Amino acid sequence: MNRKGKVYFNDILAGIIEETETGYRFLYEKEYLAIKGCQPISKTLPISNLPYTSNTMFPFFDGLIPEGWLLDVAVDNWKLKSSDRMGLLLSCCKDCIGAVSVIPINK
């Protein structure tokens, strides 16, 4: 299915997260890396021009997904499974509290 999302840091496009056949991939945008003093979106995803890969959702991104009753509302509203972490990230994290937001890339 290879779903993708644009990851913004303080309203600046910082990178792309995508679902792969083996898990997940995050890569900072070259334009973001060219910004003097650009900051990592997370201490666990330091600035790098190499992609990060993981078999499971990166803990930082998983932490953006709602929990508890708010997760229940999201699951019911978008007809998603609570185990569909990428679907929840793309559906629920457009307007997060904090500096990071994730906007789905529609094909």
Long-range contacts (C-beta under 8 A, 24 or more apart in sequence): 3-86, 3-87, 3-90, 3-104, 4-104, 4-105, 5-89, 5-90, 5-93, 5-102, 5-103, 5-104, 5-105, 6-102, 6-103, 6-105, 7-41, 7-100, 7-101, 7-102, 8-100, 8-101, 8-102, 8-103, 9-39, 9-41, 9-99, 9-100, 10-99, 11-101, 14-38, 14-41, 14-100, 15-41, 16-105, 17-58, 17-61, 17-89, 17-102, 19-86, 20-53, 22-53, 22-55, 23-53, 23-54, 23-55, 23-56, 24-53, 24-54, 24-55, 24-56, 24-57, 24-58, 24-61, 24-86, 25-51, 25-52, 25-53, 25-54, 26-51, 26-52, 26-58, 26-61, 27-51, 27-52, 41-99, 41-100, 42-100, 56-85, 57-85, 57-86, 57-89, 61-85, 61-89, 61-93, 61-102, 62-89, 64-89, 64-92, 64-93, 64-96, 64-100, 64-102, 65-89, 65-92, 65-93, 66-92
